[in-house]
Amino acid sequence: MSKRKYNSWNNDIMEAAIKKFKDGELRFNEVCRVYYVPKPTFRRHLKGLNKHQRIGRPKDLTAEMETELVRHVLLLESRFFWSYHNRLETFSLSVSRKIWIET
C-alpha cells in the first residue's frame, strides 16, 4: 500500500476540478482520481464547508484607523514620548474602547 500524499493539489486545481464536476464533464470519483484530490476534501469544498472562521476577538479598529494609530505611535516614539510599553498598551486600549462606545 502506498503512502498518502497530503496537499498534492492547490487552489487552481481545486477550482478546475469543481468546474469540471459542476459542468457535468466528470463524475465525482473521476474528478478525484484525475486531479489527485482526496474525496473528503473535494466533498468539503463542493459543499462550501471549507471556509475559515476567524478565531479570537473581533477587531474594533478598521484597517485605516489601525494604520493611522500606528503612524501616530511611531511619530510619538520618534519624539521619545513613549518611555514604557504599558503606556502604549493603555493608550491603544483606551482608543479602541472609545471607538467601540461611539459605535
N, C-alpha and C positions, 0 to 999 in steps of 0.2 A: 504494500500500500504506500502510495507516495505522500510526501508531506504536503500540508496545506500551504498555499501561498496567500498571505494576507496583503491587503491593499494592492492587489495586482491590477487595479483599474484607477482611473482618475475621473474628474467631473465630466470631461468631454466624452469619454467612453460611456459613462452612465447616461448622459443626455441622449447620445446616439442610440443606445440600447432602448431607452424608454420610448423614443420616437419610433423606432422600428416596431416595437411591440404595440404601441397605440395606433399606428397606421395599419396594423394587421399583416405586416410583411413577414414577421417571425412570431412563433408561439413562445410561451413563457420559457420552457425548457431549452428551446433552440437559442433564444437570446442569451440565456445564462451560459450556455456552452460556447457560443460563438464569441461573446465578449468577455469571457472568463470572469463573470460576476457571480458571486455566491447567491444562491436562491433567496435566503432570508434578507440579504442586503438589498437585492433587487426588489423584492416584495415591499420592503420598508420604504424604499424610495418611490415606488409606484403609489403607495397609499399616502405619501406625504408625511410620514411619521418621523422623518429624519431631520426635522427642524431642531436646531439647538436653542435652548432657552437660556437666558442669561441668569447666572447664579449670583446671589448677593443682593445688596441693597440697590434700589434703583437710583440712578443719578439725578441729583437735584439741579445741577447746572447743565445748561446746554453747552455744546461744543464751543460756541462763540464766547459765552461767559467764562468758560474754563480757560480759554486762550487769553482772554483779557486779564483774568486773575493771575495767570502765570506771568504774563508780561509785566503786570504791576508789581508782583512779588520780586521778580528779577530786577526791576528798577529800584525797588527799595533795598534789595540786597546789595546792589552796586553802590548805593549810597550809605552802606553799613548801618542800615536801620534795624535789621533783624539780628539780635545777638543770641537768641535762644530758639531752639527748634519748637518748643512748646508755644511760643508766641505765634509763630506761623500757623501751627495747628489750630490754636484758639481763634485766630483771625479767620481762617478758612471755614471753620465750623460756624462761626457767627454769620459769615456771609451766606452760607448755604441755608442756615436757619431763617435768616431774614427773607431770602428769596422764597423759601418754602411757605412761610407765613403769608407773604404777599399774594401768592397764587391760590 
